[in-house]
Amino acid sequence: QQQQQQQQHAKTYPPQHTQSFATQQSSQQHWACGPSQEYQQLPSLHGSSSPDAQSNDEVSAEAGPPGGDPAWFDEVANVEEALQTSWKFLGQMSVTDLVGTARLIAKLAEAEAWGNLAGLSALQSDARLLGLIARIRMKGHELETPRNMMRVMWAVGKIGLKNDDVEALVGDISRLAPSRLHAFSTQELSNVLWGLAKYCEMSSQVAVHHHSKQLALRMLAESTPRLFKFSPQCLTNSIWAVAKMELTGRAVDEFCIECLREIHQHMFSEISPQGLANSMWACAKLVVSVRARIPREMAIGFCRDALRRAMASEGLLKLFFPRELSMTLWALATLFGRHQPGDDGNCAEVEMFCLAVAEEALARMQEFSPQGLANIGWTLATLNLVQHEAAADFLIAAASVAVTDMSSFRPQGIANLLWALGRASSLHKVEAVVMFGKAAALESCKRARDFTWKDLAGVVSAFQNLGLSDEPEVQSFVAALLSWTCECCPTIGTQALLNIAQSAVRLKVEPFVLKHLAVGMQDVLKSRNLNPIDDRQWSEVKRYVGLTTSHDRDFVQSSSGQKPWRTRRINGPGAKMANGKGQGKGNCIHGFCSEMQ
């Protein structure tokens, strides 16, 4: 009878997708290969490296009877089987079964798509999964138990789901959870926090962010007295979530300080590579970006001891994912690279670890994303390590890789890697570095609408440091940039504006050409407050172009027919700011419109 019912249900509810999840992949190798042997050893050696919605170190008061998942859970071996089977039983499952199915699919997808973001992207658009989420949304008012709420948020965050049904589910949980927080286990508290942070990262809805952050603050208040019961994984995931959502307030500061103390005093020996990366990243983010009231000395001491822990285990860096290495180095550059008065500079642990990461990244170059390569280069330059052989070898290799795939680099990544290469004076004549500089000039012109003014200022400053003023590609970029800057001068921030002008001076642009920009800058800067560094930059520009009067209108009028470029007006989005008729925010460029004569 059960088999007949299943067959009848399959006929009544046929799959509404044109392609199976398996056939959506251009290649099956990423889903079949699975984690490497080293990664498989990680949990047994150093604890779990990612949140797990199944195991609980503390039983929820409302967890329900054990073994409540459908029997077919034990029989499926991969994502495709889970999707097919769940579709057959979709109309028969309770909300607990539906939520458990979403968790199972997310867990299988994480294992099968190891390191393959394209695999998760295909899953996000699978009609069967979207149907499952829609079904859970219909029963959202029944998400009463902490375990169900945890599993929903964990699955949403793990797969990266974002649509109206998910938004409604997050809203339901934000309304249902506060009155039940006392019944949440420590892992349920941690996993819901983690899921909220992942969803806020993906969603642009202001209302969703507000409700999620309000729930997160309530969860922190519930978690702080129970932190001594949190596992190392729960501690590191929780503080990462707080930093990711940029939560602020006295309760947040208390939670973070106690969380760091628990990790630091008792649990370094049990922490995973991802735990180290998450906690160090959170330290830097909270202290520098969020401005949480965490003593800077505490954060620095925590990171130093974490580095000692990482370096004490031979071969531990090989167990880090590329993203984790990149996150860790960003944290170190943020905390140690921006010295405060009285700082002693970089400690030996920081230098040793960063150079070891440079060697590891060089050996695994093809595993790193473009953003990861740029972040490591930026860190090495920020910490003044670019003259070391390991750092120099990495930068040359990164430049060689980047030249072949410039389109995949973000504008900020291009600017950061250029800046790092500019700080390494011994590399300025290396062929790979010169080729990258020329390719970056072409790419910056091609994708100018994607660059912020800060990015463009960073690019032109790096060309000056690299000594590429004679390269035709760089000359074309600088001329076009000056023309556009002249048109948009009132909308550009003071620092970016002065950096562009000063870099043009040091690239030996003709004074007559640069004077057009200087005259426009003079009108803009007279209404802005300049600090001593700004004053020095502005004085250098004025001396170079011979701008001595407060308003050099005669120059503009006499040379109006002799401009070395001509500009076209822009139509379409952004035309008002681009044509100089609006102040705008001044932080986004809408495309070069200059046409060189």
C-alpha positions as CSV (number, residue, x, y, z in Angstrom):
1,Q,0.0,0.0,0.0
2,Q,2.8,2.4,0.8
3,Q,4.5,1.7,-2.5
4,Q,1.2,2.4,-4.3
5,Q,0.7,5.6,-2.5
6,Q,4.2,6.7,-3.4
7,Q,3.7,5.8,-7.1
8,Q,0.4,7.7,-7.1
9,H,1.9,10.8,-5.5
10,A,4.8,10.7,-8.1
11,K,2.1,10.8,-10.9
12,T,0.2,13.6,-9.1
13,Y,3.2,15.8,-8.4
14,P,5.6,15.3,-11.3
15,P,8.9,17.2,-11.1
16,Q,8.5,20.7,-12.6
17,H,12.1,21.1,-13.8
18,T,13.6,20.6,-17.3
19,Q,17.0,19.5,-16.1
20,S,18.0,17.4,-13.2
21,F,20.5,18.8,-10.7
22,A,23.2,16.4,-12.0
23,T,22.8,17.5,-15.6
24,Q,23.0,21.2,-14.7
25,Q,26.7,20.7,-14.1
26,S,29.1,21.2,-16.9
27,S,31.4,18.7,-15.4
28,Q,30.8,16.1,-12.7
29,Q,34.4,15.9,-11.5
30,H,34.0,18.5,-8.8
31,W,31.1,16.7,-7.3
32,A,32.7,13.3,-7.5
33,C,36.2,13.9,-6.3
34,G,35.2,14.9,-2.7
35,P,37.6,16.4,-0.1
36,S,41.2,15.7,-0.2
37,Q,42.8,13.2,2.2
38,E,44.2,16.0,4.3
39,Y,40.8,17.6,4.6
40,Q,39.2,14.3,5.7
41,Q,41.7,14.1,8.5
42,L,41.0,17.6,9.7
43,P,38.0,16.8,12.0
44,S,39.8,14.1,13.9
45,L,42.9,16.1,14.3
46,H,41.6,19.6,15.0
47,G,37.9,19.5,15.4
48,S,35.1,20.3,12.9
49,S,35.8,23.2,10.6
50,S,32.3,24.2,9.7
51,P,28.9,24.5,11.4
52,D,26.9,21.2,11.6
53,A,23.2,21.3,12.1
54,Q,23.0,17.6,13.1
55,S,25.2,16.9,16.1
56,N,24.5,18.7,19.4
57,D,26.8,18.9,22.3
58,E,23.9,20.1,24.4
59,V,20.4,18.7,23.9
60,S,17.7,21.2,23.2
61,A,14.8,21.3,25.6
62,E,12.5,21.1,22.6
63,A,14.6,18.9,20.3
64,G,11.9,16.2,19.9
65,P,12.4,12.5,20.0
66,P,15.6,11.1,18.6
67,G,15.6,9.4,15.2
68,G,12.8,11.6,13.9
69,D,14.1,12.0,10.4
70,P,12.4,10.0,7.6
71,A,13.8,6.5,7.0
72,W,14.9,7.3,3.5
73,F,17.5,9.7,4.8
74,D,19.8,6.8,5.5
75,E,19.4,5.5,1.9
76,V,20.3,8.6,-0.2
77,A,24.0,8.9,-1.2
78,N,24.1,12.2,-3.0
79,V,22.3,15.5,-3.6
80,E,20.5,14.3,-6.7
81,E,19.0,11.3,-4.9
82,A,17.9,13.6,-2.0
83,L,16.2,16.0,-4.4
84,Q,14.5,13.3,-6.3
85,T,13.2,11.4,-3.2
86,S,12.1,14.6,-1.4
87,W,10.1,15.6,-4.5
88,K,8.2,12.3,-4.4
89,F,7.2,12.8,-0.7
90,L,6.9,16.6,-0.7
91,G,3.1,16.7,-0.1
92,Q,3.3,14.1,2.7
93,M,6.0,15.4,4.9
94,S,5.6,17.3,8.1
95,V,7.4,20.6,8.7
96,T,10.0,18.7,10.7
97,D,10.6,16.3,7.8
98,L,10.7,19.2,5.4
99,V,13.3,21.1,7.5
100,G,15.3,17.9,8.0
101,T,15.4,17.3,4.2
102,A,16.7,20.9,3.6
103,R,19.4,20.2,6.1
104,L,20.3,16.9,4.5
105,I,20.6,18.5,1.0
106,A,22.8,21.3,2.3
107,K,25.0,18.8,4.1
108,L,25.4,16.6,1.0
109,A,26.0,19.6,-1.2
110,E,28.8,20.9,1.0
111,A,30.6,17.6,0.8
112,E,30.1,17.0,-2.9
113,A,30.8,20.6,-4.0
114,W,34.0,20.8,-2.0
115,G,35.8,23.9,-3.1
116,N,33.4,24.3,-6.1
117,L,31.2,27.4,-5.8
118,A,29.7,26.7,-9.2
119,G,28.2,23.5,-7.8
120,L,26.3,25.4,-5.1
121,S,25.1,28.0,-7.7
122,A,23.5,25.2,-9.7
123,L,21.8,23.9,-6.6
124,Q,20.4,27.4,-5.7
125,S,18.3,27.4,-8.9
126,D,17.1,23.8,-8.8
127,A,13.3,23.8,-9.1
128,R,12.9,20.9,-6.6
129,L,14.9,22.7,-3.9
130,L,12.9,25.9,-4.5
131,G,9.7,23.9,-4.2
132,L,10.9,22.4,-0.9
133,I,11.7,25.9,0.5
134,A,8.3,27.1,-0.7
135,R,6.6,24.2,1.1
136,I,8.5,25.0,4.3
137,R,7.4,28.7,3.9
138,M,3.7,27.5,3.8
139,K,4.2,25.8,7.2
140,G,6.4,28.6,8.6
141,H,4.0,29.2,11.5
142,E,4.7,25.6,12.6
143,L,8.5,26.2,13.0
144,E,8.2,26.1,16.8
145,T,11.1,24.0,18.0
146,P,14.6,25.4,18.3
147,R,16.0,22.5,16.3
148,N,13.7,23.3,13.3
149,M,14.6,27.0,13.4
150,M,18.3,26.1,13.6
151,R,18.1,23.7,10.7
152,V,16.3,26.2,8.4
153,M,18.9,28.9,9.1
154,W,21.8,26.6,8.7
155,A,20.6,25.2,5.4
156,V,19.8,28.7,4.1
157,G,23.3,29.9,5.0
158,K,25.1,26.9,3.8
159,I,23.5,26.8,0.3
160,G,23.3,30.5,-0.1
161,L,19.6,30.7,-0.7
162,K,18.0,34.1,-1.3
163,N,14.4,34.7,-2.5
164,D,11.0,35.8,-1.2
165,D,10.3,32.5,0.5
166,V,13.6,32.6,2.4
167,E,13.0,36.2,3.4
168,A,9.6,35.2,4.8
169,L,11.0,32.3,6.6
170,V,13.7,34.5,8.3
171,G,10.9,36.8,9.3
172,D,8.9,34.0,10.8
173,I,11.9,32.8,12.8
174,S,12.6,36.4,14.0
175,R,9.1,36.5,15.4
176,L,8.9,33.0,16.9
177,A,12.4,32.6,18.4
178,P,12.6,35.3,21.0
179,S,10.1,33.7,23.4
180,R,11.8,30.3,23.1
181,L,15.5,31.3,23.4
182,H,15.7,29.7,26.9
183,A,15.1,26.3,25.3
184,F,17.8,26.6,22.7
185,S,21.0,24.5,23.1
186,T,24.3,26.2,22.8
187,Q,24.8,24.8,19.3
188,E,21.3,25.9,18.2
189,L,22.1,29.4,19.4
190,S,25.4,29.4,17.6
191,N,24.1,28.0,14.3
192,V,21.2,30.4,14.1
193,L,23.6,33.3,14.7
194,W,25.8,31.9,11.9
195,G,22.8,31.5,9.6
196,L,21.5,35.0,10.2
197,A,25.0,36.4,9.4
198,K,25.2,34.5,6.2
199,Y,21.7,35.6,5.1
200,C,22.4,39.2,5.9
201,E,25.5,39.0,3.8
202,M,23.4,37.8,0.8
203,S,20.3,39.9,1.3
204,S,20.0,43.6,0.5
205,Q,16.6,44.1,2.2
206,V,16.9,46.7,5.0
207,A,13.9,45.3,6.9
208,V,15.4,41.8,6.9
209,H,18.7,43.1,8.3
210,H,16.8,45.0,11.0
211,H,14.8,42.0,12.2
212,S,17.8,39.7,11.9
213,K,20.0,42.0,14.0
214,Q,17.3,42.4,16.6
215,L,17.1,38.6,17.0
216,A,20.9,38.3,17.0
217,L,21.1,40.8,19.9
218,R,18.5,38.8,21.9
219,M,20.5,35.6,21.2
220,L,23.7,37.2,22.4
221,A,22.1,38.1,25.7
222,E,20.9,34.5,26.1
223,S,24.3,33.1,25.1
224,T,26.7,35.2,27.2
225,P,26.0,33.4,30.6
226,R,26.3,30.0,28.8
227,L,29.6,30.6,26.9
228,F,31.5,28.2,29.2
229,K,29.3,25.4,27.6
230,F,30.0,26.4,24.0
231,S,32.3,24.1,22.0
232,P,35.3,25.7,20.2
233,Q,33.4,25.6,16.9
234,C,30.4,27.3,18.4
235,L,32.6,30.0,20.0
236,T,34.4,30.8,16.8
237,N,31.3,30.7,14.6
238,S,29.4,33.0,17.0
239,I,32.1,35.7,17.2
240,W,32.5,35.5,13.4
241,A,28.7,36.1,13.0
242,V,28.8,39.1,15.4
243,A,31.6,40.7,13.4
244,K,29.9,39.9,10.0
245,M,26.7,41.6,11.0
246,E,28.6,44.5,12.6
247,L,26.6,44.3,15.8
248,T,27.3,47.1,18.3
249,G,26.4,47.8,21.9
250,R,27.4,47.0,25.5
251,A,26.0,43.5,25.3
252,V,27.9,42.8,22.1
253,D,31.2,44.0,23.7
254,E,30.6,41.8,26.8
255,F,29.8,38.8,24.6
256,C,32.9,39.2,22.4
257,I,35.3,39.7,25.3
258,E,34.0,36.7,27.1
259,C,34.0,34.6,23.9
260,L,37.7,35.5,23.2
261,R,38.6,34.6,26.7
262,E,37.0,31.2,26.5
263,I,38.8,30.4,23.2
264,H,42.1,31.9,24.4
265,Q,42.3,30.3,27.9
266,H,40.9,26.9,27.3
267,M,40.4,25.9,23.7
268,F,43.3,26.8,21.4
269,S,44.4,23.1,21.5
270,E,41.1,22.0,20.0
271,I,40.4,24.7,17.5
272,S,40.3,24.0,13.7
273,P,42.0,26.0,11.0
274,Q,38.7,27.6,10.1
275,G,38.2,28.4,13.7
276,L,41.5,30.1,13.9
277,A,40.8,32.1,10.7
278,N,37.3,33.1,11.8
279,S,38.3,34.2,15.3
280,M,41.3,36.2,14.1
281,W,39.2,37.8,11.3
282,A,36.5,38.7,13.8
283,C,39.1,40.3,16.2
284,A,40.4,42.6,13.5
285,K,36.9,43.4,12.1
286,L,35.5,44.2,15.6
287,V,38.4,46.4,16.7
288,V,39.2,48.3,13.6
289,S,36.0,48.4,11.5
290,V,33.1,48.0,13.9
291,R,34.9,50.0,16.6
292,A,33.7,47.6,19.3
293,R,35.0,48.3,22.8
294,I,37.4,45.4,22.9
295,P,40.8,46.3,24.2
296,R,43.2,46.4,21.3
297,E,45.9,44.8,23.4
298,M,43.6,41.9,24.1
299,A,42.9,41.4,20.3
300,I,46.6,41.6,19.5
301,G,47.5,39.2,22.2
302,F,44.8,36.8,21.1
303,C,46.1,36.8,17.5
304,R,49.7,36.4,18.5
305,D,48.9,33.3,20.6
306,A,46.7,31.9,17.8
307,L,49.7,32.3,15.4
308,R,51.9,30.4,17.9
309,R,49.3,27.7,18.0
310,A,49.2,27.5,14.2
311,M,53.0,27.5,13.7
312,A,53.5,24.9,16.5
313,S,52.0,22.1,14.4
314,E,54.1,21.1,11.4
315,G,52.2,21.1,8.2
316,L,49.1,22.8,9.7
317,L,49.0,25.4,6.9
318,K,48.4,22.7,4.4
319,L,45.0,22.1,6.1
320,F,43.9,25.7,5.7
321,F,41.6,26.4,2.7
322,P,42.9,29.3,0.6
323,R,40.1,31.6,1.8
324,E,41.1,30.9,5.4
325,L,44.7,31.8,4.7
326,S,43.5,35.0,3.0
327,M,41.2,35.9,5.9
328,T,44.0,35.4,8.5
329,L,46.4,37.6,6.7
330,W,43.9,40.3,6.3
331,A,43.3,40.2,10.1
332,L,47.1,40.5,10.7
333,A,47.5,43.4,8.3
334,T,44.5,45.2,9.8
335,L,45.7,44.8,13.4
336,F,49.5,45.0,13.0
337,G,50.0,47.0,9.8
338,R,48.4,50.2,11.1
339,H,50.7,51.2,13.9
340,Q,49.5,53.3,16.8
341,P,51.9,55.6,18.8
342,G,54.1,53.5,21.0
343,D,53.7,50.3,18.9
344,D,56.8,48.1,18.7
345,G,56.0,47.1,15.1
346,N,55.5,43.6,13.8
347,C,56.2,40.8,16.1
348,A,58.3,37.8,15.0
349,E,55.2,35.5,15.0
350,V,53.5,37.7,12.5
351,E,56.4,37.9,10.1
352,M,57.1,34.2,10.3
353,F,53.5,33.3,9.7
354,C,53.0,35.7,6.8
355,L,56.1,34.5,5.0
356,A,55.1,30.9,5.6
357,V,51.7,31.7,4.0
358,A,53.4,33.3,1.1
359,E,55.3,30.1,0.5
360,E,52.2,28.0,0.9
361,A,50.2,30.2,-1.5
362,L,53.0,30.0,-4.1
363,A,52.8,26.2,-4.0
364,R,49.0,26.2,-4.3
365,M,48.6,29.3,-6.5
366,Q,45.9,27.7,-8.7
367,E,43.7,27.1,-5.7
368,F,43.4,30.8,-4.8
369,S,40.7,33.1,-6.1
370,P,41.8,36.4,-7.7
371,Q,40.6,38.2,-4.6
372,G,42.7,35.9,-2.4
373,L,45.8,36.6,-4.4
374,A,45.3,40.3,-4.2
375,N,44.6,40.2,-0.4
376,I,47.8,38.3,0.3
377,G,49.8,40.7,-1.8
378,W,48.2,43.7,0.0
379,T,49.0,42.1,3.4
380,L,52.6,41.5,2.5
381,A,53.0,45.1,1.4
382,T,51.1,46.6,4.3
383,L,53.4,44.7,6.8
384,N,56.5,45.8,4.9
385,L,57.5,42.2,4.0
386,V,57.8,42.6,0.2
387,Q,61.6,42.7,0.2
388,H,61.8,39.1,1.6
389,E,62.4,36.4,-1.0
390,A,59.3,34.4,-0.2
391,A,57.1,37.5,-0.6
392,A,58.8,38.6,-3.8
393,D,58.4,35.2,-5.3
394,F,54.7,35.2,-4.5
395,L,54.1,38.6,-6.0
396,I,55.9,37.7,-9.3
397,A,53.8,34.5,-9.5
398,A,50.6,36.4,-8.7
399,A,51.3,39.0,-11.4
400,S,52.0,36.2,-13.9
401,V,48.7,34.5,-13.1
402,A,46.7,37.8,-13.1
403,V,47.8,38.8,-16.6
404,T,46.1,35.8,-18.0
405,D,42.8,36.4,-16.2
406,M,42.4,40.1,-15.6
407,S,38.6,40.1,-16.2
408,S,38.0,38.0,-13.1
409,F,39.8,40.4,-10.7
410,R,37.7,43.0,-8.9
411,P,38.7,46.6,-9.4
412,Q,39.9,46.8,-5.8
413,G,41.9,43.6,-6.3
414,I,43.6,45.1,-9.3
415,A,44.4,48.3,-7.3
416,N,45.6,46.4,-4.3
417,L,47.9,44.0,-6.2
418,L,49.4,47.0,-8.2
419,W,50.0,48.8,-5.0
420,A,51.7,45.8,-3.4
421,L,54.0,45.5,-6.5
422,G,54.8,49.2,-6.3
423,R,56.0,48.8,-2.8
424,A,58.5,46.1,-3.9
425,S,61.2,48.2,-5.5
426,S,63.3,45.2,-6.5
427,L,60.5,43.9,-8.8
428,H,59.8,47.1,-10.8
429,K,61.8,45.9,-13.9
430,V,60.7,42.3,-13.7
431,E,58.9,41.4,-17.0
432,A,55.9,39.8,-15.3
433,V,55.4,42.9,-13.2
434,V,55.6,45.3,-16.2
435,M,53.2,43.1,-18.2
436,F,50.7,43.1,-15.3
437,G,51.0,46.9,-15.1
438,K,50.2,47.3,-18.8
439,A,47.3,44.8,-18.6
440,A,45.9,46.6,-15.5
441,A,45.9,50.0,-17.4
442,L,44.0,48.4,-20.3
443,E,41.5,46.7,-17.9
444,S,41.0,49.8,-15.9
445,C,40.0,51.7,-19.0
446,K,37.8,48.9,-20.2
447,R,35.9,48.5,-16.9
448,A,36.1,52.0,-15.6
449,R,32.4,52.1,-14.7
450,D,33.1,49.4,-12.1
451,F,35.9,51.3,-10.4
452,T,35.4,53.7,-7.5
453,W,37.4,56.9,-7.4
454,K,39.4,55.4,-4.6
455,D,40.3,52.4,-6.8
456,L,41.3,54.7,-9.7
457,A,43.4,56.8,-7.4
458,G,45.1,53.6,-6.2
459,V,45.8,52.4,-9.8
460,V,47.4,55.7,-10.9
461,S,49.4,55.9,-7.7
462,A,50.8,52.4,-8.3
463,F,51.8,53.3,-11.9
464,Q,53.8,56.1,-10.4
465,N,55.5,53.8,-7.9
466,L,56.2,51.2,-10.6
467,G,57.9,53.8,-12.9
468,L,55.6,52.9,-15.9
469,S,55.2,56.5,-17.1
470,D,56.7,55.7,-20.6
471,E,54.3,52.8,-21.3
472,P,51.7,53.8,-24.0
473,E,49.0,51.9,-22.1
474,V,49.7,53.8,-18.9
475,Q,49.9,57.1,-20.7
476,S,46.5,56.6,-22.3
477,F,44.9,55.6,-19.0
478,V,46.3,58.6,-17.2
479,A,45.2,61.1,-19.9
480,A,41.7,59.6,-19.9
481,L,41.6,59.6,-16.1
482,L,42.6,63.3,-15.9
483,S,39.9,64.3,-18.4
484,W,37.2,62.5,-16.5
485,T,38.5,63.8,-13.1
486,C,38.3,67.3,-14.5
487,E,34.7,66.8,-15.5
488,C,33.7,65.2,-12.2
489,C,35.9,67.2,-9.8
490,P,33.2,68.3,-7.4
491,T,31.9,64.8,-6.8
492,I,35.3,63.2,-5.9
493,G,36.5,62.8,-2.3
494,T,39.5,64.9,-1.2
495,Q,42.0,62.1,-0.7
496,A,41.2,60.5,-4.1
497,L,41.3,63.8,-5.9
498,L,44.7,64.8,-4.4
499,N,46.2,61.4,-5.0
500,I,45.2,61.5,-8.7
501,A,46.7,64.9,-9.2
502,Q,49.9,64.2,-7.2
503,S,50.4,60.9,-9.1
504,A,50.0,62.9,-12.4
505,V,52.7,65.2,-11.3
506,R,55.1,62.4,-10.5
507,L,54.3,60.7,-13.8
508,K,55.6,63.8,-15.5
509,V,52.3,64.7,-17.2
510,E,52.7,68.0,-19.1
511,P,52.0,70.9,-16.7
512,F,49.7,72.6,-19.3
513,V,47.6,69.5,-19.4
514,L,47.4,69.1,-15.6
515,K,46.6,72.8,-15.0
516,H,43.1,72.4,-16.3
517,L,42.4,70.0,-13.4
518,A,44.3,72.1,-10.9
519,V,42.1,75.1,-11.6
520,G,39.0,73.0,-11.1
521,M,40.4,71.6,-7.9
522,Q,41.1,75.0,-6.5
523,D,37.5,76.0,-6.6
524,V,36.5,72.7,-5.0
525,L,39.2,72.5,-2.3
526,K,38.7,76.0,-1.0
527,S,35.4,74.8,0.7
528,R,37.0,71.7,2.2
529,N,39.0,71.3,5.3
530,L,42.5,70.0,4.4
531,N,44.8,68.3,6.9
532,P,48.6,68.8,6.8
533,I,49.2,65.9,4.4
534,D,46.5,67.3,2.1
535,D,48.1,70.7,2.2
536,R,51.5,69.2,1.2
537,Q,50.0,67.3,-1.7
538,W,48.1,70.3,-3.0
539,S,51.1,72.6,-2.7
540,E,53.1,70.1,-4.8
541,V,50.5,70.2,-7.5
542,K,50.2,74.0,-7.6
543,R,54.0,74.4,-7.8
544,Y,54.2,72.0,-10.7
545,V,51.5,73.6,-12.8
546,G,52.5,77.2,-11.8
547,L,49.1,78.0,-10.2
548,T,49.7,81.0,-8.0
549,T,46.5,83.0,-8.0
550,S,43.4,82.1,-6.1
551,H,41.3,82.1,-9.3
552,D,43.2,81.6,-12.6
553,R,40.2,82.3,-14.9
554,D,42.4,84.0,-17.5
555,F,44.1,80.6,-18.1
556,V,40.9,78.8,-18.6
557,Q,39.5,81.4,-21.0
558,S,42.8,81.7,-23.0
559,S,43.2,78.0,-23.4
560,S,39.6,77.0,-23.9
561,G,40.3,76.2,-27.5
562,Q,43.6,74.4,-26.9
563,K,42.6,71.5,-24.6
564,P,44.6,68.4,-25.3
565,W,41.4,66.3,-25.1
566,R,37.7,66.7,-25.9
567,T,34.8,65.3,-23.9
568,R,31.4,64.0,-24.9
569,R,28.3,64.3,-22.8
570,I,26.9,61.0,-21.4
571,N,23.4,59.8,-21.8
572,G,21.7,57.2,-19.6
573,P,22.2,56.2,-16.0
574,G,24.6,58.4,-14.1
575,A,24.5,61.1,-16.7
576,K,23.7,63.9,-14.2
577,M,26.7,63.2,-12.1
578,A,29.0,62.4,-15.0
579,N,28.1,65.7,-16.8
580,G,28.9,67.6,-13.7
581,K,25.3,68.7,-12.8
582,G,25.0,66.9,-9.5
583,Q,27.1,66.3,-6.4
584,G,26.2,62.6,-6.0
585,K,28.1,60.5,-3.5
586,G,31.2,60.8,-5.6
587,N,32.3,57.3,-4.9
588,C,31.4,55.6,-8.2
589,I,32.6,56.3,-11.7
590,H,30.2,55.7,-14.6
591,G,32.7,55.2,-17.4
592,F,35.4,57.1,-19.2
593,C,33.9,59.4,-21.8
594,S,37.1,61.1,-23.0
595,E,38.2,60.8,-26.6
596,M,41.9,61.5,-27.0
597,Q,42.8,63.8,-29.9
